[in-house]
Amino acid sequence: MEYLNRDRLEQISDKAFQNQSPYPWVSIDEILHPDAHEALRLTLPDVEQFDRKVGVKRAFGQGYHDRYILHYHPSLEVAEPWQQFISELHGPTYDALVRRLFALRNGAPYILTLEWYYAWQGCGVSPHCDARRKLGTHIFYFNTDEDWKSDWGGRILIMDDKGRLKTHSAPEFDDLNVAASLDPRGNGSLLFQRTAHSWHGVRPLESPPGHLRKLFIITINVPTLQVLWRRVRGKDPDGYPLDRTDFPRSIPA
């Protein structure tokens, strides 16, 4: 089975992506073939595999990002559709998308890290810009209209500070203008580039108990000094231990 919808990916304009306001981002619907999206949705990892992160202190006084998190590593046991999809993400179709949109020359290294995020009632993502090691982030949606209602929240906010704020600060939602509000349901995704003003966040969820907002997130990392130092210590770009023989998992040119 092919997972990524190559025709849809080829329709994305790199010029439009880079010229998007307030920073490069694109909402991609039908990112996966419908049967592929359904196969992945039905075989998502069980929440019992996840670590529950609550009240973890963040830098610069920013609010908590509570969630269940499952960080991918090659020895992690996942269902066959996810094995196939992850393999495809390390292949030429996704590599071509990344290099084209982010203007990376052939051979320029980057490293993908992969995670599943599930969130429950009250969880939110305070406004923030990502770390410098992150070239970009790609968020895939795995809720449907049936298991996640629009009035429960969970919309991803693309926010604009008009160039006023320092990256290392802790603004509230009301300190920023909302440039776009994206519904994280259905067969879609958000891809954005990290900049010094790439503010984004999610207001606290208002879902009933027992309902989870489910995302799969690809981080496109560049080999900064922080990443290289983590490599020396046997860790991936996110700081998780890995087999030294597995690092880096960059896409071949």
N, C-alpha and C positions, 0 to 999 in steps of 0.2 A: 504493500500500500504506500502511495505517495502522500505525505502529510501537508507540506507547504504548497499553497496554491501559486505556482510559478507565474501563471498569467496575471494574477492579481498583483504580485510583487513587481512585475515588470511595468505595470501601469503607474507605479509611484514615481513621481518626478523628483530627482535629486535637487534640481534647482528650486522647486516649490518647497521642498523640505528645508533647505538651508535658508530660504527667505521667509519662512514662517515667523509669525510674531506671537509671543515676545522672545522666543528662542526656537531652534529647530525642533519640530515635532510633527507627527502624522498619526492620524487615527486610521487604522487599516481594517476594514470590514472584510469578511470572507477570507481571512488570512490563511485558513486551512480548508482543505476539501471537506464538505459537510460530513461525510461518513468518517473521516479521520478525526474531526473535532468530536464527534459523538463517541468514537471509540476511546479517545483520551478522557473525555468527561466521565465515562462509565467506569474507567479503570484508574481514576485518581487515587493517589496513596491514601490509606486510612489515617485519620487524625491521630490514632494511637502511635504512629511512627514519628510524630512531630515533637519538637521541643516547644514548650509553652513559655513565651517571653512576656513577662508582665513587670512593669515598673523599672525597666532597664534604663539606667541613667544615660542621657545623650549629651553630647558636647554643646557648649554655648548656651545652655539653659533651655534648649528646645524640649517640647513636650514628648511624652512617651509614645513609642510606636508598638503598642501591645499587639501580639499575634501568635498564632502557631506557625512555626517555621520548620521546614525540612530542606536541608542543604544537600544537593546532589553530590555524590562521589561515585566513582566507577564500581565500587563494591556494593553499593546500595541496591537492594532488591526492589525492583519496580516491575509493573506489568509489561508484557511484551509490546503493546502499542507505545508505551513510554520509552522503552528501550529503542524502538525503531525511530521514534520521533527525535530523541536526543542524538542518535547517530546521524540523522538527516541534518540536524542543526550544525553538525561538524563537517558538513559536506559542501559542495560547490554552490548550491542554490542559495543557501543562507550567506555564505561567504561573499557571493557576488552582491547581495543586497547591502551588507555592511560596508563593503569597500566602496560601493557606488554612492550611497547616501552620506557616508562620513568622509568621502574623498581620501581614502587610504590607498596608497600605492600598493601594487603587488609586492608581496614579501614583507610589508610592514607588519610587525607582530601585534597581535591582540589575543586576549585570553577570555574565554567565556566561562562565567560561573552561573549556576542554575539553582533555583530555589522554588519551592511551593510555599505560598502564604495563604493561610486560612485565618479569618477574623470573625469575631463574635460581637454581640451587642455591647456597645460602648467603646469598642476599639476605634482608634483613629490614627491618622498620620499627620503630625504637625507639619506646618510649612517648612520646607528645607530645600537646600541644594545638595546634590550628591557630592561625594568625595572626588578629589581631583583624579584619582586613578580610574574613575569611571568615564569612559568615552561616551557611553550611552546606556540606556535601559529599555528593554522591550517587555511589555506586560501583556500576557495572554489571559483572556477571560474564560471562566469555566462555570458560570452560573447561567441559569435559564430564567425565563419569565415565570416558570412554575415554581422554582425553588428560591427565587429572590425577587421581592416586590420593589418597585421603584421608590415607594415612599419609605423604604427602610434605609435609604441613603446608599453610601458606598461609591458615589461618583468621584472620579479622579479629577481634581481641579488643576488646570494649568494656570499659573498665577503670574502677574506682572508687577514688579516693584518700581517700574519706570526708571531703573538704574539707580535707585536711591539707597538701597540697603547693602550692607556688607554680607558676603557669603556666610561668614562666621557670625551669625546673629540669630535671634530667635523671635521673629515677628509672629503676631497673631493673624488669624485669617482675615480679620477686618483691616489689617494694615496693608493688604495687597488687593489688587484688582483681579477679578476672575476673567481670564481671557477665553477659557473654554471649560466646560463641565461635561465629562465623558461618562456615559453609562457603561459600566463594566459587566455587561451581560451579552450572551450570544457568542457567535463565532467572530470575535473581533480582537483587536489589540491596539496598544499605544506604544509607539516607538519615539523616544526623544533623546536629544543630545544634551550632555551635561555642559553647562556654562557657569560663569560666575553669578548668573541671575536666573538660573533655571528652576525657579520656585514651583513646587508642586505639593499636593497634600490631599488628605481625605478627612472630611468632618466625621466625628464619632457616629458609629452605626446605630441605627434605631430598630434593628431586627429583633424578632421574638427569640427567646431562648431556644437553643437547639438548631438554629439556622446559621450557616457559615458562608461568608463571602470567600470565594476560592479563586486564586490567581496563580499563574506560573510565570516566573520572572527570570529573564535572561539579562545578565549584566555583562556588558562589553568593556573589559578592562584593558588598560595599556600598561606596559611594564615600567611603572614609575619606580623610584628608589624604594618606596614603601613596599611595593609588590616584590621587588627583587630581594629585599631584606626578609620578607616573609618566606620567599622561596628558600633562602639560606637556612631558615629555621624549619623547613619541611612543611610549609603551610601554603594554601592557595591564596589568591588575591583577597578573599574575604576573611582570611585569618583562620580557616579551618584546616586541621591536619590532613595530609594526603600522602600517598606513596610518592617518594621522590621520583620514581620512574614515570609517574603520570603527569608531571609538571614540566612545561606548561601544556595546556590543552588548547593551543592556538591553532587556528585554521591554516592549513597549508596554502601557499599561494597558488 
